[in-house]
């Protein structure tokens, strides 16, 4: 027993929690103090095995905290001295502060990662050159204009460098000193007009971002090596290689330069011209008049339905005319085809124009706002029509055209050509292409016009490639190169190939106009009239009745939904009227549900409709879902319906299910400037409802349910007050905040991801103050970081002065209630006067008087309340050793009743008694010695 006691109890001089105590002369010091009459302290500790293991882990965590410091979102203007004095520091995050300098940073000689993004730097911090161990440096989103020479030559280990979103127009020459280490470089959103030559010497560069600068040409040397894996250059007025080639990635750029080596590049002067404007403004008349070179009036019954595409030449420029229909229903598909670097002719009916805000918004403002959000810096040429119907007065600053006068058409043609030749307006109107690109384009045009080609122009990809390979000058080309050229022709709009859509990846539309025809089958004005006019023969062919047709019309008017049978009948009816019955099965898929069909693949890809299944039971044929592997869904027994959010109108059902707003709801708002784009909310509904299958939708509202928790979405598109409001119920328990905020943040991320398709749109998220009537709002920080949204537990409104828990305003989970500290290992302090400490408690022991000091102990004492507090402390019987041995008293606390009713288990009591017995034996052994 004594051996076991000595193995379990660590005496003075043994290792305690990993710290070695000095032990020389232990017994001599005790005897010396005893002779002098002094108290001799002996330290005895019961050390559990788990603590011996936990102590090194705690030390390791403490070292990690010293090596990594995160001070983001602290509004710092200077570096804290505690940071600069930490020589062990390896990672320092100072993101989103107010820093303009980092004086003293050179003292951190072991620093490997330094993040200084989103601060207020104007001058590049020179002290960074002293950080010779630096591997990652981020200085993006500041206002830096010049990087001095001599900085990067001292950073031989630098691997990752972010300088995007500054005001740089050149890079220092000594950046080439990082040729053996630098792997990532981002200089996008700066002011580069010429390519920075030091980049060409970075032999190990793998990822390079240079978007949104002013580059006209890229050096082929950049792509000669094999190290570069990712390259992004969108938003530059590139002519060699064109932006459409760069969009294909590194390999397509390499193929482009490889073809240029075999021959001189040819200049391609092609201009996409888009005609926008309200209905009956005269767009089709101008388009056809320009194409035919004379006045050509278009009657009302021949007005554009959807989009019409045509081509004609002026001098050596080729113009691709895209005539967009003016009805609002068609705008859902317009934004798909509105692309950068296009000339936009905004046609305005001057006869209908009046000098008031309503008319301006309908005829001008709506089109300008949506265009500027979709394609910023667009070139817009306003053209006024119906001049002959107006009284003689001062005309607005636009090109006034009388469509009945051929001289006015010639004048408009000259104006268009003048603007296109202006390189400041159209810097990339001239593209340099290898001769092979023009040869493939001509071969495809021949195939499309051949007699064997159907009018719809759809062709299988592999069949098209084989036909191209049969051409003499293209026979030696591999299929990879041919596919690269097809991708280029797709991006410039000459053919359509959606290889990213699963059911269309093997189909090429040689006639893009047929794609527009597919869209307008279901996205068009007067769709209800089209449903009502479905012929009896079509109904019989689809095994439907007149009563079914009436039910389709009612369901579409009330819920904006069509069943699969109704869609088939509607599409067949329209294709028959346009003499294209032969493509019906290919567009719609074979019945019953054996093929998905190209039409629904297109509509769902562009988020114009949402498939909704009505099922009454689980599908026993469903395949097993395995995370990380593709999941092929099976056709269930339920009937397929398709929701078209563009046609939604009623809101009563959503309001009834929601039950009204509550003051304690968690609610946030995503604000849009200048306004919510047309069609944005409808596409957002499709995305959100595809994630959360339980939903109710209306024209401007949507209710989602996830895990039984509802969340309401409301649109408000008022001028200067456009926002989407997201509102959920406040959780009743602390643990519910995590799910509630996850639900809200998931939808915010969908909004942000969707808004990327409108580069000119500004979106910010705010939380209104919870005080009734207070107009203040709490601005959300950006969500591109991985840190917490806020580090504060309480937020104070600067307007009303009220304080709120941060979890009510921002994504944050409240801290858990403080738990009582874990019971430490037992520590005994024994002196010759008899002082014993058990944990943080202490017991005074003398030969006559026994006193128990308040504190925690293993078991509650008689007289304690239900919470274990002891208002009355009682002395307990002690264990008395022999003469000269201090009396040890062990405090045993029991509840009011008795020990037999004590809630602690028997094993805990046995362990406690065993400790007391071991301690007594130990004291007896010391006394005998």
MIVOSE-552922 format. One record per residue (C-alpha): residue in one letter; y negated, z negated, x. Coordinates in pm, whole numbers, padded with zeros to 5 digits, always signed. Layout:
N
AYZX;...
//
This chain:
929
X+00000+00000+00000;X-00236-00087+00286;X-00171+00249+00454;X-00251+00428+00132;X-00569+00220+00097;X-00686+00303+00446;X-00615+00672+00390;X-00811+00667+00068;X-01107+00451+00176;X-01335+00601+00441;X-01478+00329+00661;X-01803+00340+00853;X-01767+00604+01121;X-01557+00847+00915;X-01670+01176+00756;X-01860+01131+00428;X-01913+01452+00233;X-01901+01655+00550;X-02146+01432+00750;X-02008+01243+01051;X-02123+00880+01091;X-02144+00705+01426;X-01862+00446+01458;X-01868+00308+01814;X-01875-00069+01840;X-01826-00126+01470;X-01630-00450+01500;X-01848-00576+01789;X-02169-00532+01586;X-02013-00717+01294;X-01908-01012+01507;X-02251-01023+01681;X-02437-01032+01351;X-02200-01296+01215;X-02270-01525+01510;X-02645-01481+01456;X-02612-01557+01087;X-02724-01211+00984;X-02585-01008+00695;X-02336-00759+00823;X-02313-00450+00605;X-01988-00267+00568;X-01988+00062+00382;X-01676+00158+00193;X-01650+00473-00013;X-01385+00615-00238;X-01424+00987-00169;X-01255+01218-00420;X-01100+01530-00274;X-01314+01754-00498;X-01633+01614-00348;X-01516+01691+00002;X-01472+02052-00106;X-01792+02071-00314;X-02022+01954-00039;X-01985+02266+00183;X-02030+02482-00126;X-02357+02303-00209;X-02474+02353+00149;X-02393+02722+00124;X-02592+02753-00200;X-02883+02575-00036;X-02872+02818+00256;X-02866+03112+00014;X-03177+02978-00157;X-03349+02962+00178;X-03249+03319+00258;X-03348+03471-00079;X-03679+03389-00248;X-03797+03544-00575;X-04168+03498-00650;X-04217+03786-00891;X-04460+03754-01184;X-04639+03454-01032;X-04993+03599-01015;X-05002+03524-00644;X-05304+03632-00439;X-05186+03484-00107;X-04844+03404+00032;X-04741+03039-00005;X-04721+02850+00328;X-04372+02729+00238;X-04253+03090+00238;X-04415+03179+00568;X-04263+02873+00737;X-03909+02967+00630;X-03769+03139+00937;X-03429+03186+00770;X-03573+03408+00495;X-03396+03745+00457;X-03503+03863+00109;X-03849+03821-00043;X-03939+03953-00391;X-04314+03958-00463;X-04302+04210-00745;X-04582+04211-01008;X-04836+03981-00846;X-05203+04015-00744;X-05155+04060-00371;X-05391+04274-00164;X-05271+04155+00176;X-04975+03965+00317;X-05128+03782+00610;X-04866+03591+00808;X-04569+03798+00696;X-04497+03881+01060;X-04362+03528+01108;X-04057+03617+00897;X-03874+03781+01181;X-03536+03782+01002;X-03660+03948+00683;X-03436+04235+00564;X-03565+04302+00212;X-03931+04302+00107;X-04046+04399-00245;X-04422+04439-00291;X-04425+04674-00591;X-04685+04650-00869;X-04946+04460-00674;X-05304+04553-00579;X-05259+04697-00231;X-05514+04958-00127;X-05450+04944+00247;X-05100+04959+00386;X-05009+04613+00528;X-04982+04669+00905;X-04803+04339+00968;X-04489+04498+00828;X-04434+04661+01166;X-04337+04319+01303;X-04040+04294+01066;X-03797+04465+01300;X-03493+04363+01089;X-03630+04517+00770;X-03380+04735+00580;X-03542+04770+00236;X-03915+04811+00166;X-04069+04872-00177;X-04444+04934-00206;X-04441+05145-00520;X-04705+05130-00795;X-04999+05023-00582;X-05313+05215-00480;X-05226+05297-00118;X-05393+05614+00014;X-05304+05621+00384;X-05014+05488+00590;X-05125+05442+00953;X-04924+05562+01248;X-04715+05315+01444;X-04556+05124+01157;X-04220+05294+01103;X-04155+05332+01474;X-04098+04954+01477;X-03855+04961+01183;X-03537+05114+01330;X-03309+04961+01062;X-03500+05077+00754;X-03260+05227+00494;X-03451+05219+00165;X-03819+05309+00121;X-04011+05332-00208;X-04369+05460-00199;X-04390+05622-00541;X-04688+05585-00776;X-04955+05553-00509;X-05236+05784-00392;X-05063+05930-00086;X-05114+06287+00028;X-04936+06265+00368;X-04674+06061+00553;X-04712+05934+00911;X-04536+06130+01184;X-04352+05823+01312;X-04146+05811+00991;X-03913+06036+01190;X-03825+05728+01398;X-03608+05621+01103;X-03396+05935+01132;X-03083+05739+01209;X-03114+05481+00931;X-03325+05594+00631;X-03104+05695+00337;X-03334+05663+00033;X-03694+05785+00003;X-03911+05799-00309;X-04263+05950-00288;X-04289+06070-00648;X-04612+06045-00849;X-04845+06086-00552;X-05088+06359-00441;X-04877+06570-00204;X-04982+06938-00198;X-04773+07034+00105;X-04427+06914+00191;X-04433+06617+00437;X-04274+06746+00757;X-04144+06408+00890;X-03892+06407+00605;X-03714+06706+00759;X-03613+06491+01058;X-03440+06223+00849;X-03086+06323+00935;X-02916+06059+00717;X-03129+06098+00405;X-02906+06094+00095;X-03149+06054-00196;X-03501+06200-00211;X-03748+06181-00501;X-04067+06387-00497;X-04141+06436-00870;X-04487+06484-01016;X-04680+06596-00712;X-04852+06930-00645;X-04592+07103-00427;X-04572+07484-00445;X-04285+07543-00202;X-03987+07357-00059;X-03855+07415+00294;X-03502+07547+00313;X-03438+07323+00617;X-03426+07025+00381;X-03105+07156+00226;X-02929+07291+00533;X-02758+06963+00618;X-02486+06802+00411;X-02626+06449+00396;X-02861+06502+00097;X-02675+06422-00226;X-02954+06380-00482;X-03291+06555-00502;X-03551+06531-00782;X-03863+06751-00785;X-03956+06796-01152;X-04326+06804-01239;X-04427+07018-00940;X-04572+07372-00976;X-04293+07516-00765;X-04254+07888-00716;X-03995+07884-00434;X-03752+07768-00551;X-03862+07759-00918;X-03845+07432-01109;X-03564+07573-01322;X-03353+07613-01007;X-03436+07265-00876;X-03329+07116-01207;X-02973+07229-01126;X-02940+06992-00831;X-02885+07015-00458;X-02597+07263-00467;X-02781+07512-00686;X-03082+07495-00452;X-02852+07563-00156;X-02707+07864-00338;X-03060+07987-00411;X-03165+07978-00045;X-02833+08128+00058;X-02900+08432-00164;X-03256+08464-00031;X-03115+08512+00318;X-02942+08831+00207;X-03259+08998+00083;X-03627+08958+00019;X-03730+08750-00279;X-03867+08925-00586;X-04163+08798-00784;X-04089+08726-01146;X-04401+08704-01366;X-04277+08565-01692;X-04484+08360-01939;X-04350+08169-02236;X-04608+08190-02516;X-04580+07959-02817;X-04767+08018-03143;X-04837+07692-03326;X-05040+07613-03633;X-05026+07525-04000;X-04841+07734-04255;X-05003+08068-04349;X-05249+08046-04060;X-05163+08397-03939;X-04931+08326-03647;X-04679+08596-03731;X-04955+08852-03789;X-05108+08790-03445;X-04768+08785-03277;X-04657+09117-03425;X-04997+09277-03377;X-04996+09191-03006;X-04644+09322-02969;X-04720+09655-03141;X-05067+09692-02993;X-05231+09738-03334;X-05312+09545-03647;X-04996+09444-03831;X-05039+09225-04138;X-04738+09016-04243;X-04699+08951-04618;X-04644+08598-04745;X-04282+08656-04842;X-04201+08755-04480;X-04348+08446-04320;X-04156+08273-04044;X-03861+08052-04134;X-03788+07828-03834;X-03869+08013-03510;X-03884+08381-03425;X-03855+08507-03066;X-03975+08839-02930;X-04075+08992-02596;X-04340+09237-02476;X-04534+09324-02160;X-04899+09330-02063;X-04944+09498-01724;X-04685+09339-01492;X-04649+09018-01694;X-04363+08965-01937;X-04445+08748-02239;X-04179+08567-02441;X-04332+08503-02783;X-04204+08201-02976;X-04344+08203-03328;X-04299+07855-03481;X-04304+07805-03857;X-04587+07583-03976;X-04407+07374-04239;X-04366+07010-04144;X-03989+07017-04210;X-03943+07256-03918;X-04124+07039-03666;X-03809+06831-03621;X-03665+07131-03433;X-03991+07251-03274;X-04011+06982-03007;X-03669+07089-02875;X-03815+07423-02762;X-04165+07313-02657;X-04153+07321-02277;X-04400+07280-01988;X-04581+07570-01820;X-04616+07765-02143;X-04926+07917-02297;X-04987+07763-02638;X-05184+07969-02887;X-05303+07737-03164;X-05380+07948-03468;X-05641+07801-03708;X-05718+07940-04052;X-06100+07930-04050;X-06113+08015-04418;X-05939+07683-04499;X-06116+07479-04232;X-06374+07223-04339;X-06575+06981-04129;X-06396+06661-04229;X-06131+06443-04070;X-05854+06535-04312;X-05882+06909-04257;X-05918+06868-03882;X-05603+06654-03863;X-05396+06900-04068;X-05510+07218-03896;X-05589+07100-03542;X-05537+06731-03466;X-05171+06708-03567;X-05072+06996-03338;X-05288+06891-03044;X-05169+06528-03050;X-04799+06611-03075;X-04829+06880-02810;X-05014+06654-02564;X-04750+06383-02609;X-04461+06624-02562;X-04611+06834-02279;X-04913+06673-02111;X-05166+06907-01947;X-05064+07196-02172;X-05281+07507-02171;X-05399+07561-02531;X-05588+07869-02645;X-05739+07810-02994;X-05756+08126-03203;X-05938+08141-03535;X-05810+08379-03802;X-05932+08500-04141;X-06277+08553-03995;X-06335+08835-04245;X-06304+08580-04527;X-06571+08348-04382;X-06944+08357-04424;X-07152+08445-04121;X-07229+08124-03939;X-07176+07967-03602;X-06808+07981-03508;X-06639+07698-03320;X-06560+07731-02950;X-06250+07945-02993;X-06136+08305-02999;X-06221+08442-03344;X-05991+08723-03454;X-06007+08956-03748;X-05643+09054-03784;X-05734+09372-03970;X-05934+09504-03673;X-05729+09645-03383;X-06028+09597-03149;X-06008+09221-03208;X-05639+09233-03118;X-05723+09413-02791;X-05987+09153-02715;X-05735+08873-02772;X-05487+09048-02542;X-05745+09063-02263;X-05829+08695-02311;X-05463+08596-02286;X-05415+08798-01968;X-05726+08646-01811;X-05601+08292-01865;X-05250+08368-01740;X-05384+08508-01412;X-05574+08186-01346;X-05360+08002-01089;X-05533+07672-01163;X-05404+07691-01518;X-05067+07852-01441;X-04973+07769-01081;X-04605+07862-01129;X-04638+08168-01346;X-04504+08365-01048;X-04150+08270-00942;X-03972+08394-00632;X-03612+08489-00715;X-03327+08647-00516;X-03249+09003-00633;X-02914+08881-00762;X-03084+08681-01038;X-03245+08994-01181;X-02917+09184-01157;X-02729+08920-01359;X-03009+08909-01616;X-02995+09289-01660;X-02616+09283-01690;X-02631+09017-01964;X-02894+09221-02152;X-02660+09523-02141;X-02369+09319-02274;X-02582+09175-02554;X-02691+09525-02664;X-02347+09684-02639;X-02165+09796-02951;X-01876+09554-02905;X-02115+09258-02920;X-02156+09095-03261;X-02503+09053-03407;X-02494+08675-03367;X-02458+08708-02988;X-02211+08421-02939;X-01967+08474-02653;X-01703+08266-02482;X-01812+08150-02137;X-01501+08264-01953;X-01507+08602-02124;X-01872+08649-02027;X-01799+08559-01664;X-01512+08807-01654;X-01733+09080-01801;X-01998+09010-01538;X-01737+09020-01262;X-01641+09371-01370;X-01986+09496-01281;X-01984+09670-00945;X-02267+09483-00773;X-02148+09146-00911;X-01776+09180-00840;X-01790+08981-00515;X-01970+08680-00664;X-01784+08359-00727;X-01801+08196-01066;X-01992+07893-00941;X-02285+08112-00842;X-02273+08300-01171;X-02284+07973-01361;X-02586+07863-01156;X-02769+08180-01258;X-02669+08122-01622;X-02818+07773-01602;X-03144+07920-01471;X-03156+08178-01752;X-03090+07899-02002;X-03382+07692-01872;X-03626+07984-01894;X-03506+08059-02248;X-03336+08398-02204;X-02993+08268-02305;X-02873+07938-02450;X-02583+07746-02296;X-02547+07379-02385;X-02281+07280-02137;X-02357+06912-02197;X-02244+06936-02564;X-01868+06891-02586;X-01799+07148-02858;X-02044+07405-02717;X-01970+07386-02346;X-01766+07709-02360;X-02009+07906-02579;X-02307+08109-02458;X-02569+08236-02705;X-02687+08568-02567;X-02930+08591-02860;X-03129+08264-02876;X-03260+08369-03217;X-02919+08299-03371;X-02944+07940-03252;X-03265+07911-03454;X-03077+08060-03748;X-02820+07781-03722;X-03090+07516-03721;X-03269+07649-04026;X-02949+07646-04231;X-03005+07275-04292;X-03350+07203-04148;X-03588+07399-04365;X-03834+07364-04650;X-03717+07388-05013;X-03366+07274-04919;X-03317+07131-05269;X-03382+07474-05419;X-03122+07617-05180;X-02868+07363-05307;X-02945+07441-05668;X-02906+07814-05606;X-02552+07798-05464;X-02360+08067-05647;X-02059+08004-05868;X-01842+08223-05642;X-01930+08003-05345;X-01848+07689-05543;X-01507+07829-05640;X-01437+07924-05278;X-01506+07563-05173;X-01307+07420-05468;X-01616+07266-05621;X-01768+07272-05970;X-02113+07302-06120;X-02105+06929-06183;X-02030+06871-05813;X-02335+07080-05730;X-02550+06867-05959;X-02414+06556-05791;X-02499+06699-05447;X-02857+06764-05556;X-02897+06413-05698;X-02748+06245-05390;X-02968+06449-05157;X-03285+06371-05351;X-03212+05999-05369;X-03034+05926-05040;X-03094+06235-04819;X-02717+06269-04777;X-02476+06559-04816;X-02099+06546-04816;X-01902+06782-04597;X-01805+06996-04894;X-02171+07037-04996;X-02271+07138-04643;X-01998+07401-04629;X-02104+07546-04961;X-02472+07546-04864;X-02413+07712-04526;X-02179+07973-04674;X-02437+08054-04943;X-02713+08112-04686;X-02496+08308-04443;X-02384+08539-04721;X-02744+08606-04813;X-02812+08703-04449;X-02490+08908-04418;X-02329+08681-04156;X-02020+08567-04345;X-01796+08644-04045;X-01928+08353-03838;X-01892+08091-04111;X-01565+07935-03993;X-01682+07927-03631;X-02006+07755-03724;X-01859+07506-03973;X-01509+07453-03841;X-01182+07530-04013;X-01086+07344-04325;X-00974+07077-04370;X-01146+06910-04070;X-00934+07090-03817;X-01239+07192-03621;X-01567+07016-03577;X-01784+07327-03588;X-02081+07423-03376;X-02346+07343-03636;X-02277+06970-03654;X-02246+06948-03277;X-02596+07092-03244;X-02749+06879-03517;X-02601+06555-03382;X-02689+06641-03023;X-03055+06680-03117;X-03027+06375-03347;X-03123+06562-03661;X-02842+06413-03871;X-02596+06124-03864;X-02233+06140-03973;X-02140+05855-04205;X-01782+05792-04312;X-01690+05619-04636;X-01352+05454-04587;X-01163+05221-04815;X-00904+05094-04568;X-00827+05078-04199;X-00692+05392-04039;X-00333+05330-03923;X-00344+05643-03706;X-00639+05527-03496;X-00579+05541-03122;X-00601+05234-02903;X-00939+05171-02743;X-00919+05110-02367;X-01246+05009-02192;X-01351+05256-01929;X-01145+05542-02070;X-01250+05813-02318;X-01167+05726-02675;X-01068+06015-02899;X-01129+05930-03260;X-00899+06057-03531;X-01000+06195-03865;X-00979+05904-04105;X-00894+05923-04470;X-01256+05862-04566;X-01491+06130-04685;X-01753+06251-04435;X-02117+06240-04533;X-02421+06345-04333;X-02754+06165-04343;X-03071+06369-04282;X-03349+06114-04210;X-03622+06379-04241;X-03569+06390-04618;X-03561+06011-04680;X-03810+05873-04931;X-03714+05552-05116;X-03752+05201-04966;X-03660+04966-05253;X-03296+04920-05154;X-03381+04817-04797;X-03641+04565-04917;X-03397+04417-05167;X-03121+04367-04912;X-03362+04224-04653;X-03502+03967-04893;X-03859+03959-04764;X-04024+03846-04442;X-04022+03480-04342;X-04296+03314-04134;X-04042+03180-03883;X-03882+03521-03817;X-03857+03653-03463;X-04065+03970-03470;X-04208+04206-03213;X-04401+04532-03221;X-04375+04846-03010;X-04721+05008-03008;X-04764+05384-02960;X-05068+05562-02827;X-05213+05792-02946;X-04965+05778-03237;X-04595+05786-03320;X-04481+06146-03258;X-04363+06345-03554;X-03987+06305-03587;X-03969+06008-03346;X-03880+05747-03609;X-03614+05972-03763;X-03446+06027-03426;X-03470+05655-03355;X-03289+05586-03683;X-03007+05820-03585;X-02967+05653-03246;X-02984+05299-03383;X-02751+05361-03679;X-02496+05527-03450;X-02476+05198-03257;X-02474+04967-03561;X-02258+05110-03836;X-02374+04865-04105;X-02720+04979-04207;X-02958+05065-04488;X-03221+05332-04428;X-03535+05458-04599;X-03833+05674-04513;X-04023+05417-04301;X-03777+05125-04290;X-03428+05055-04167;X-03208+04747-04188;X-02935+04700-03927;X-02663+04435-03935;X-02470+04322-03628;X-02228+04032-03629;X-02362+03932-03969;X-02721+03909-03843;X-02979+04139-04009;X-03267+04309-03828;X-03544+04502-04001;X-03732+04799-03852;X-04059+04918-04006;X-04282+05210-03911;X-04660+05199-03940;X-04825+05522-03823;X-05186+05443-03902;X-05449+05593-03676;X-05528+05357-03382;X-05265+05120-03525;X-04928+05292-03478;X-04628+05069-03416;X-04263+05000-03491;X-04201+04642-03599;X-03867+04477-03529;X-03797+04157-03722;X-03494+03927-03720;X-03418+03584-03859;X-03483+03281-03638;X-03153+03127-03521;X-03072+02788-03665;X-02920+02668-03338;X-03023+02693-02977;X-02717+02900-02883;X-02813+03168-03135;X-03122+03282-02942;X-02913+03471-02688;X-02763+03702-02949;X-03089+03737-03145;X-03286+03852-02842;X-03003+04073-02718;X-03013+04251-03054;X-03391+04301-03034;X-03393+04405-02668;X-03118+04662-02730;X-03341+04837-02984;X-03644+04814-02756;X-03445+04987-02484;X-03354+05264-02730;X-03724+05308-02808;X-03814+05325-02441;X-03535+05568-02359;X-03630+05797-02647;X-04000+05784-02557;X-03919+05938-02217;X-03889+06273-02396;X-04262+06248-02472;X-04421+06205-02124;X-04771+06186-02272;X-04680+05894-02496;X-04771+05537-02404;X-04553+05258-02543;X-04608+04886-02498;X-04425+04593-02659;X-04608+04286-02790;X-04519+03973-02984;X-04774+03857-03245;X-04890+03497-03228;X-04693+03279-03469;X-05005+03109-03602;X-05090+03244-03945;X-05405+03455-03931;X-05431+03459-03549;X-05482+03818-03424;X-05362+03746-03068;X-05047+03900-02925;X-04831+03825-02621;X-04774+04133-02403;X-04423+04191-02275;X-04391+04267-01904;X-04215+04586-01808;X-03839+04581-01847;X-03742+04778-01538;X-03666+04468-01334;X-03353+04257-01338;X-03528+03921-01346;X-03605+03706-01647;X-03874+03817-01889;X-04059+03488-01844;X-04005+03177-01636;X-04214+02954-01861;X-04063+02729-02126;X-04386+02708-02327;X-04644+02977-02404;X-05002+02899-02509;X-05206+03134-02724;X-05543+03204-02562;X-05707+03259-02901;X-05591+02978-03129;X-05475+02742-02853;X-05140+02667-03016;X-04832+02622-02801;X-04492+02771-02875;X-04152+02766-02718;X-04113+03077-02503;X-03786+03160-02680;X-03986+03225-03001;X-04200+03494-02836;X-04007+03656-02550;X-03642+03718-02464;X-03546+03377-02337;X-03274+03126-02416;X-03399+02766-02443;X-03264+02531-02186;X-02965+02319-02289;X-03014+01952-02365;X-03000+01738-02054;X-02653+01601-02000;X-02592+01261-01841;X-02537+01290-01467;X-02181+01306-01347;X-02033+00976-01225;X-02061+00973-00844;X-01785+00846-00620;X-01760+00469-00604;X-01962+00304-00326;X-01920-00065-00229;X-02178-00251-00020;X-02037-00583+00101;X-02233-00843+00298;X-02142-01192+00404;X-02351-01315+00112;X-02138-01119-00132;X-02342-00816-00251;X-02130-00548-00413;X-02249-00214-00550;X-02027-00013-00784;X-02180+00334-00822;X-02547+00295-00904;X-02471-00051-01050;X-02477-00365-00843;X-02323-00709-00882;X-02456-01018-00704;X-02166-01244-00601;X-02197-01599-00465;X-01957-01892-00456;X-02118-02060-00753;X-02353-01813-00929;X-02249-01476-01057;X-02518-01234-01182;X-02475-00881-01304;X-02771-00646-01255;X-02829-00380-01526;X-02707-00029-01464;X-02429+00214-01536;X-02070+00119-01498;X-01734+00262-01576;X-01686+00096-01917;X-01926-00037-02182;X-01980-00413-02193;X-01945-00634-02503;X-02273-00637-02686;X-02353-00273-02623;X-02474-00050-02901;X-02310+00275-03011;X-02489+00474-02739;X-02351+00261-02461;X-02683+00080-02391;X-02656-00289-02301;X-02940-00505-02429;X-02743-00816-02328;X-02566-00825-01992;X-02282-01072-01953;X-02111-01207-01646;X-01743-01136-01623;X-01474-01324-01447;X-01438-01234-01082;X-01150-01207-00847;X-01168-01490-00590;X-01023-01442-00244;X-00947-01699+00020;X-01195-01924+00201;X-01477-01732+00376;X-01409-01423+00174;X-01686-01305-00059;X-01605-01322-00425;X-01566-00981-00584;X-01644-00953-00947;X-01565-00636-01138;X-01757-00571-01456;X-01538-00469-01744;X-01745-00360-02048;X-01578-00330-02383;X-01706-00236-02729;X-01784-00492-02995;X-01430-00525-03125;X-01199-00577-02830;X-01039-00401-02539;X-00746-00281-02742;X-00984-00077-02957;X-01159+00078-02657;X-01197+00458-02697;X-01113+00532-02335;X-00764+00653-02271;X-00507+00431-02102;X-00494+00650-01789;X-00861+00590-01713;X-00817+00214-01751;X-00513+00213-01523;X-00703+00405-01255;X-00993+00161-01274;X-00767-00147-01245;X-00582+00019-00956;X-00911+00059-00768;X-00991-00310-00816;X-00652-00417-00686;X-00678-00193-00381;X-01020-00330-00302;X-00899-00688-00328;X-00609-00616-00094;X-00848-00462+00153;X-01073-00768+00159;X-00772-00991+00200;X-00659-00786+00498;X-01000-00817+00661;X-01004-01192+00608;X-00661-01232+00761;X-00769-01032+01067;
//
